[in-house]
Amino acid sequence: MTAVSDDATDVTEVGLDATESAIATVEPSLDPLADVETNKPKNRAKVGAIRPSALLYTQGIGSTVDLPHLSVMPHGLDDWERIYRRRPTPPETIVEPRLLQVVQAHLGRNVEELRKPPWASAEIGQKDSATDLGIPGRIFPQWLRCTGCGLLGQVSDGVSFEYRNTNPFRPDKAEFVHVKCTGWSEDGAKKRPPKDRTAVPARYLIACRKGHLDEFPYVAWVHRGEKCTVPRPRLRMREWKSNIGPDVQIICQVCKKQRGMLEATARGADTKLPRCRGRHAHLDAFFPCKEQGRLMLLGAANQWFSNTVSALALPREDQASASELAAAIKGLPKKVLEAIHGPEGMDSLKLLAGVNGIPGLDDVDNAVLWEAFQIAIGHPTSTDDGEQVVARRDPRTLLAPEWNVLSDRSKFTKYSGSVDFRAESRKVADELDPLVTGVVAVERLKKVNAFIGFTRIDAFDRIDDASDRVAPLTRNGSPTWVPATEDRGEGVFIQFDEQRVAKWEAVVLQLEVWRRYREAHRLNFLRRTSRTAADIDPHERFPSPRYWAIHTLSHLLIREMAMSSGYGSASLTERIFAWPAGDDVQPAAGLLISTTSSDSEGTLGGLVELAKPGKLRDVIVHALERGRRCSSDPICSHRAPQDKEDFLHGAACHFCLFVSETSCERTNRFLDRRMVMELLVDESVRTPGLFHGLLPEGSW
């Protein structure tokens, strides 16, 4: 994939930090970064603050960050290096081999590190030093509109607006202003007294489904593709209310031509909009693209979808093969790998690995460890391509090792007490037996999250979807590291009896309502924008009945636990372990509800407290009782797709089951209360409830 350098006249870079945001342009006429370095306090670099987790999920690379007076787009990883080189210490990395292996499956073996975003030091931040700048970015969109007179101009033209950010303690006051604006006035009308007016981002953009995002061509739009009488015409944007919604007009002050934006939103607008230029603004580059451009509003919900992967940092199992150990060794820092020069260094490797977050190598034979070390630092083996495809397609790549540890008391007990993991088995209440076979209070837990790209227009939630839909993080498309964060917290793990789950699942698979779910999923899969959908069997991606039931119970528990744990429901997240036995795959039936945070919120202890036998019994019973009633019943309780409908849930809605998207791993899909408990419904949609036996006798 080749990239063409972006037009230098259309560049305004900014720097954002994980806790402090900063703005710094590279144009000679506007360079606050240079001002900081030469001790010229004319314009400061910082413009705000962003939490580390926001960089992965809501305001990451390629998104638009809404600040009080600006809209900023974080740049790609190529430009992050510029900021890292300013710092006296090397970047902090996160060692999590399993997660790194999955990231490599998506982006290639060239990815060697999971790197933390640059943090801002409070002491340095007060001095406004250039070394404190974080993530580089740009003002985007470049087109701004004066709030006084409607002047529409570009930041980069150096004429329309003036940048101001002089207060080192109020970066949120950074803004562009129209100097001496006299307000909106028609020909011959009296002008207002001159006054500086704030300019705000113009709201219209052009996007395509390959992740490109570009400025709206206002000049070409108002002149309908023809040239104006002057090279740089001055435009105005006028807006007023009408009976069909906001009416926006673009007016050329030179030739007096004007055109409304309603044309860009009406039926057939695609024929009036330009084709996509293949612009990745976060990379300052253009890429080949033949897609038709689509109108996009700044801040629209479908402008940016994060593509992330995450894993729990659980103890590594005792692994015998060199290839399995190699995945862990690859996660060690480069300086550790470079310090080993032969088989005699294996004892040192074990010591260094333990210091760097990979314990448990002491019992590994040195010969096996040396072979694993050679695989880790050498060329990929012939099976790497196949392993990458499996890791990319199968979510069990991450979930199975976690299930193996949490479901085996001997394993989580052996490694319990480490810095990042502590778990203790709890007695199961008699009322929950025999369906619930195990409860684990995870008192200390770490979760690692990695950002691997983003999409536009449609989310990338189909594993192994079209790779060209994911916007690259670097100009060459081959990053050597990706941004990552680590959160700590606590959780409750619940394991269910496999024989009872399998017996119930066999009954559901024969029901007509299950066939309707499968057909709805097939239609939903084929109707997506991805062109790979036609080449993939949708039934391979369809969760089993046990997943529906356990997933539904998880949502009920999240709602109930939020009332007694001290955490909000949006702070609780689920991890579902539910799949039947398959080729070389052991079955799983369980769930983990946890809370993780980059601050102290994840260590309050309120969630672990609910793992006690009596409290967990009450939580589960009360959750099931609440789930039996929904304020939208009987509509909700009878809901099931039919004919050409393709929604992916049954008896579920916002009143009874849906939770925040930060809590659900499937964005509130694959849910059905009928699979959890018996409801008063028609026989055509009736399903046996897997957990109905946990309700007290005689209750309805």
C-alpha positions, 0 to 999 in steps of 0.5 A, a space after each residue: 500500500 503506497 501513500 502520497 504525502 498530504 498537502 503541506 498547506 492543509 496541515 495543522 498538527 496537535 499534540 495530545 497526551 494521555 492525561 494532558 492534550 496539547 496543540 502544536 502546528 508545524 506551519 511557520 506562521 503558527 508554531 506554538 511548539 517552537 514558541 515553547 522551546 524558545 521560551 516565547 509564551 505567545 501561544 501555548 501547546 496544550 489544549 485539554 486532557 484525555 484519559 488513557 482508556 478514552 484513547 482506545 475506545 472513544 477518542 483514539 487515533 483518527 477520531 475527532 476530539 471535541 474540545 471547548 472551541 476546537 476539534 482535534 484529530 490524534 495522529 498515527 503512530 509515526 508521529 508519536 515517535 517524535 514525542 517519545 524522542 523528547 522524553 528522557 526515559 524510554 516508553 513504558 511497555 506492557 508485557 502480555 504475550 497472549 494479547 501480543 500474539 493476537 495483535 500480531 495475528 491482525 497486524 503482522 509479526 512486525 508488531 513487537 511491543 504493547 506500548 503505554 501512551 505518554 503520560 504528562 507529569 504534573 510538575 513538567 506540565 506546570 512549566 508547559 515544557 515541550 517534553 511534556 507534549 503527548 500524542 501529536 495530532 491536528 486541527 480537524 476539520 480545517 474549515 472553521 466558521 465564525 460565530 459572528 458573521 458566518 465567515 467560512 475559512 481554513 485554518 491553514 490560509 493564515 488570513 481568516 482566523 487567528 490562533 490564541 492560547 496564551 494562558 498556561 493554566 487554562 489550556 481549554 481556552 485555546 481557540 481561533 478567533 475572527 479578529 474585528 468581526 463586524 457581524 452579518 450584514 447584507 449589502 448597504 446594511 449598517 455593520 456592527 462595531 468590530 469585535 473578536 468572535 470565536 470560530 468553531 469547526 464547520 460540521 460537514 465532512 466526506 467519508 468512505 467505508 474504507 476509513 478515509 475522512 476528508 474535508 468537505 469541498 465547500 469551494 467546489 460545492 458552491 460553484 458546482 465544480 466551476 472556478 470562481 473569478 478569484 483563486 481564493 474566494 471568501 465564503 460564508 455559511 448561513 443557517 436558519 430554521 425551516 419547516 424541514 429542519 436546519 437550512 444551511 446555505 454556502 455563499 461566495 462573497 465574490 461571485 455571489 453564488 450560493 448553494 444549500 447543504 440540503 442537496 448533499 443530504 437529499 435522495 440521490 446526493 451520492 451523484 453530487 458528492 465527489 469520489 473519495 480521495 483516499 485521505 487518511 488525515 491522521 497520517 497526513 497521506 492519501 491512499 488509492 481509493 475508488 469508493 464513492 464519498 459519503 456526507 458525514 457530520 462532525 461527531 456523528 456516531 458512525 464517524 469512528 469505531 474503535 477496533 480493540 482486543 483485550 485479555 486478562 493477565 492471568 497466570 501462565 499455565 505450565 507449558 511443555 512445548 517450545 512453540 507455546 513458550 515462545 509466545 511468552 518470551 516474545 513479549 519480553 523487552 528487547 533489552 532483555 532478549 539482547 542480553 541472552 547470548 547462548 544456552 548458558 543464559 537460560 538461568 538469567 532469562 528465567 530471572 529476567 522474565 520473572 522481573 518483567 512480568 512472566 513468572 513460572 519459568 523456573 520449572 521449565 527445562 533449559 533445553 526447551 527454554 533455549 529452543 523457545 528463545 530461538 523461536 521467539 527471536 528468529 524467523 516465523 515458522 511455516 505454521 505461523 500463517 495458519 496460526 495467525 488466521 486461527 488467532 484472528 478468527 477464533 475468540 477462544 484464542 484469548 478466552 480458553 487459557 483464561 477459562 482453563 485457569 479460572 475453572 481449575 482450583 489447583 491452577 488459580 490457587 498455585 499462582 494466587 498472591 502475585 502482584 496482578 492476580 489473587 483469587 480464592 474459591 468460595 463455597 457454593 450455596 446449597 440453593 445454587 447446587 447442582 447447576 452452579 459448580 464453582 465460584 471464585 472471588 478474584 480479589 486482584 485482577 489486571 486487564 490489558 487492552 490494545 488498539 489495532 485500528 478503527 473503521 468508519 461508517 460501520 463497526 468492525 465487530 465481525 472477526 476476520 472482516 475485510 482488512 482494507 476496512 480497517 484504517 492503518 496506524 502507520 503510513 506503511 501499514 506495518 507498525 512495530 508497536 501499538 498503544 495499550 493500557 492496563 486496568 486493575 480491579 476485581 471480579 466474580 467468576 461463576 462456573 456451571 455444570 457442563 452436563 446439565 448445560 449440554 443436555 439443555 442445549 441439545 433440546 434448544 437446538 431442535 426448537 423452531 424458534 432457534 431456527 428463526 434466530 439462525 436465519 435472522 443471524 444469516 440475514 444480518 450477516 449478509 446485509 452488512 457493508 463488509 464484502 467478505 460476508 459472502 465468503 464466510 459461513 455465517 453459522 460459524 459465527 453464530 453463538 451457541 444456545 449456552 452463550 445466549 443463556 449465560 450472556 442473558 444471565 450476565 446482564 441480569 447479574 450486572 443490573 443486580 450487582 450494581 445495586 449492592 456492590 458500590 459500582 455503577 452498572 457501566 463500570 461492570 464488564 462481562 466475560 462470557 466463557 460459553 462454547 460446546 466441545 469441538 475438535 481439540 476444544 474442551 467445552 466451557 460454561 461460565 462467566 466473569 463479571 469484573 470491574 477494572 479501572 486505571 485508578 483506585 475505583 477497581 479496588 473497592 472490594 464491593 464486588 468480591 464481597 458478593 461472592 460470599 455464598 449467601 450474598 451470591 445466592 441472593 444476587 442470583 435469585 433476585 436477578 432472576 426474579 427481576 428478569 421475569 417481569 418487563 414493563 414492555 411485556 407481553 411485547 418483549 416476552 414474545 419477541 422473536 425474528 420472523 420472515 425478513 427480520 434480522 435483529 439478534 435478540 429475543 425477549 430483551 429490551 432496554 427495560 429488562 436486559 440491555 446494559 451500557 455498551 461498556 459492559 456488554 461484549 456483544 453490544 446487547 445482542 444474543 440475549 433472550 430471557 426465555 432461555 434463562 427462565 420460563 415466561 408466560 408466552 406462546 408455544 411458538 416461542 417458548 424455550 426451556 429456561 436453563 436457570 429456572 430451577 434456581 428460583 424458589 419453588 412456587 414463585 412465578 
